[in-house]
Amino acid sequence: MTASRETRVRKQNPLRLGGQDPFIPRPDVRVVEAAVASHPGAEIHVQEDAGHAFHNRVAPMFHRPEAAARAWDLTVEFLARTLPVTPPAAGRLG
């Protein structure tokens, strides 16, 4: 991973990774964590007890329900914070 790719994070960007992912080794995750630390729009949360695609309910070999639930809660909170819902003006639909 190069610094030039890491510095292009400009928008809100939630990252949910597994700490035991064989496809993205933990040392590489540390590089990503360091890269996004200086970007206010990016945040990273690592589910240390999960591997690759831990939220994939269709693939039992990957799915980790507890980690997926924690990551989902973090995502819902992220969306609530970054995409606030404003009710439509009176008399208007969406």
N, C-alpha and C positions, 0 to 999 in steps of 0.2 A: 504494500500500500504506500502510495507516495503522498507527500505533504500537499502537492498541488490538488489532488483529488479531495483530500480532507478539508481543505480550506474553502471549497466551493459550497459548503452548507450555508444557505442563506435564508431558508424558510423554516417554519416550524417542522420539526422532524423527530417523531418518537421512535426510538430504537428499542426493540425487545429481543434480547439474545439469551441463549442458553449457555451457562458456564461450563457445561460438559459436552458441547457441540464438537463432534469429531471433524466437521467440515470447516469450522471457524475456531481454531485452537485458542485457548485462553490467552496466550501471549498476543495473538492478533486482536482479540477483543480489547486488551489493554491499550493497544495502539489506537483503536477506535475511541475508547473512553478518553484518552488524552487529547485526541483530535477534536472531539466535540465539546470538551470542557470549556473552551473559550468562545463557543458559539451560543449566544443566549436563546436561539430558537431551537436548538437541538438538545435532546435529553436521551440518556441511555439507561436502561435498567436491565441488569443481568439476573436471570433466575439461575442461581448457582447449582441448583439440584436438577436442572433440566438440560436436555441435549438439543439436537436439531429438530425443528418443526414441532416443538413441544405442545403447540396449540392445535395441532392437526388431529381432530377427532376421528377422521376416517382411516388413519394409519395407526393402529394400536401400538406398533413398534416404536413410534415416536411420542405419542400422546402422553402428556403428564398433566392430569387434571388440576392438581393443586397449583402448579406453576402457571398453567394457562389461566386459571381463575385470578391469580395475583396480577398477571400481565394484563388481563382484560380490565380489571379494576383500575390499573394505572392508565390504560388507554382511555377509558371512559372519563377519568379525571382530567387527562390531558385535553380531550376534545371539549369538555365542558369549560375548561379554562381558556382554550385558544379559539374556539368557535362558539362564542356565546349566541344563544338563540334570542332573537328579538321578535316579539309578537308583531304580526302585521298591523298596519294602521286600521282604525275602525272602518268597516265597510269594504275592506279590500281583502282578497284572498291571495296569500303568498305573493 
